[in-house]
Amino acid sequence: FSEMVEPVVLRHQSGPVVILTINRPKKLNALSRQVFESISANLDDIAKDIKNIGCVLLTGAGRAFSAGNDIKGDTPSDALATKVIDQIEGLPQPVIALVNGMCYTGAFEVVAACDIVLCCEKNAYFCDTHAKLGIVPTWGGNFRLPRRVGLAQAKKIFFTCKQISPTEAKELGLVADIVPEGELVEEGMKLANDICKNSRISIMRQKRMINAGWQHTIKQALDILAPGKFHPGHEFTLKDAASNL
């Protein structure tokens, strides 16, 4: 009999919150082609269900969030990784990263695309090792990180390859909150449920507005967000607002 193969990404839903867990703990949740394909399929499904899903938590199984690109195994193409990271950033619902341990290099690029980042107080740390390996970021991290922490701090992170502690990450603005060990998922659920108490459509539109403001000049962003230029799925009526959708 063939052994049951565990999914590389686990999905669990509690009320309006979906938890996606990268499930390769023996490989420190290295980001393989299969991992990205599974995340992508889940995000496609989640994006279509704004009525029942208001927020997504992304975390890793075991002692790591992710060690980064699976360079010794089923390595994803840059095109696939970039597409999925763009999906995370562009998902209508907010995505909260729960960093439970090491978050290295390619995983750092994934986290930089999430809307909010929480991390545990002892075991979490962040590091970009591209310069140590003699390569450059190709998944968008070198564009996203400066927007989160500022140009000089981003260059310091990229050029030194030094580990960043939870406290340093919060001081930089990368992490919103530091959570005691063992309480990360619980606190993530609390935050996600607080978000879900509010108008889903309003939050989705605001997310798109904020992202457009980062990616364009103010004039370009206002033009993109003009009435009639939203994706049809983002339009809403007074009836939707009354139902708190």
N, C-alpha and C positions, 0 to 999 in steps of 0.2 A: 504494500500500500504506500502511496506517495504521502509524504509528510505535508501537513497543512502549512502553507506559506503565509506568514504574517504580512498584512498590507504595509507598505513603506510609509504611508500616511494614514493615520487613524482619524476618523471623523466622529464626533459626538455632539449632539445638540441638546441643550437644556433651555427650554422656553425659546426665546428669540435669539439665543446666543449659540454659535457654532464654534467648537474647539477643533482645530486641526493640529495634530501632533506628528511631527516628523519622527518616524518609528524605525530608526536604525541604530539603537543604542550601542551595539557592539562595534559599530563603525563611527561612533561619536556623531551620528546623524549626518554623515557626509552627504552633500547634495548631488545625488546621482541623476541621470536622465529620468529614471523611473520616479524619483521623488518629485522632480519638477513637473513631469507629465501628470502625476496624481494631484498635485496642488492645483495645476491648471484646470483639470477636469472638475475638481471640487469648486473652484472659484467660478467657473462657467455656470455651474448649477446654482450656486449661492446668488450670483448676480441676477438670476431670473426670478428669485423668490424674495423680493423685498417685503412682501406682505407678512411672511413668517420668520424672516431672518433679518435682524437689525444690527448685528455686530459679529465680528469674527476674532477669535483668539488664535494666535499662532505660536506654538511652542515646540520643544523637543523632548523626546523620551529619555529617561536616565539622567546622566550627569552633565550632558551638554545640550545647549541649544542647537548648535551645529559647528563642526570643525571646518566647514567651508566646502569648496569644490571637491568632488570625488575624483581627484586626479589619478588615483591608482586603480580605479575600477570603471564603473559605467559612467564615464565622463559626459556631462551634457554639452551640447553645442552652445556656443555663445548666443546664437539666435534664439534657442529655446529658453535659456536662462533669462535673457533680456526680456523676452515676451512675457514670461511668467512674473518677473519682478514688476514689469509695467502693469500687469493684471492686478497685482497686489495694490499698487499705487492708485490705479484707476477703478478699483472695485467700488460700486456705489456705497456699500456699507463700510463703516470704519473698520480698520484692521489694527488690532493691538498685539504687539509682540511681547511675549512673556519669556524673557531671557533667563533661563534657569541654570546656566553654566557657561562654558566657553562659547564665544561667538566670534569666529575667526574669518577674516578675509572675504570669501564669497558670501558667507552668512551675514557678515557685517553689511554687505551691499543689499541683502534682502531686508535686513532690519531698517536700513536707511530709507526704504520705500514704505514702511509701515506708518500709520498715522500717529500712534502713541506707542511708547516703549516703557514697560515695567521690567525691573530686574530684581533678583534676590540679593540680599545684602552681603553674602560671604562668597558664594561659589561663582557668581557671574563675573565675567570680564570680557572685554572687547579688544580686538587687535586686528590690524590690517598688515599682512605679511608680503604683499605683492613685491615691494622693493627688496625684501630679503631673498625672495625666490627669483629675482631678476626679470619679473614680468610686470605688466600694468593692469589695472582694473579694466575689465571690458563689459561689465554688466550694469554700468551707470553709477557706481558708487562714487567715483571721482567727481561727478556732477551733483549728486544728491547730498553728499555729506557736507560740502561747504555751505550749502543752503541751510543746513540744520545747525552747524556749530560755528560757522564763520570761516573765511578763507584761510587765515593764518593758522587756526587750530586744526583745520582739516589737513593742511600741508604738513603740520607737525606730526599728525597721526600717520599720514601716508609715508613720510620721509624717514621717521624714526623706527617704525614697526614696534613701538613699545606697547605693552598691555595697558589698558585703561580700566581702572577700578570702577565699581559702582558709584562711589562718591564723585570721582572725576567725571564720569559720564553724566551724572546729574548736573554738576557744575557747568558742563559744556552745553547743556540743554538737549543732549541726545536722549536721556532717560527722564521720564516725567516723575516717576516715583520709585523708591527703593523699598522692597518688601522683605519682612523677616523670612528666614528659611522655612520651607514647608507651607507657606501661606500664599505663594505666588498665584496659583490657579484660583484660589478663593478670592483674593483681592482683584484679580483680573475679571472674574465673574461679577463682582460687586460693581466695578467700574463699567463693564459692558451693560449690565442691567440698568445702571443709572442713565447711561446713554439711551438705552432703549425705551425709557420712560417718556422721552421727548418725541417730537414729530420726526418720523423716519425720513419723510420727503425733505423736510427742512434741513436735516443733518446731511443728507446726500447732496443736496444742492450746495450747501455751505462747503462741504468737502471739495466739490468740484470748483467752486469759486476760489477757495484758498489755494488749491493746486494750480489753477490757471494763473493766479496772481504771482506765484513763484516762478512759473515757467515762461511768463510773458511780461512785457511792459504793462503798466496799469491800463494804458489806452487799448492795447491789444486784448487784454483780459476782459475789459468791459465790453469790447466789441464781440468777443467770443460768447460772452454770457448774456448778450442782448436777447430780449424776448423772441422766441421762435427758433433760436439757435441751440437750445438745449436738446439733448437726446429725448425723443418722444416719451420714453419711459420715465424721464425725470419730471415731466409736467404733472401738475396736480390740481385738484379742484377744491372748492370750499368744503365739499362733502368729505373728501379725503382728510382735510385738515381737522374737521369735526370728529372724525373717527380715529384721530391721532396717528394716521398713517404718515 
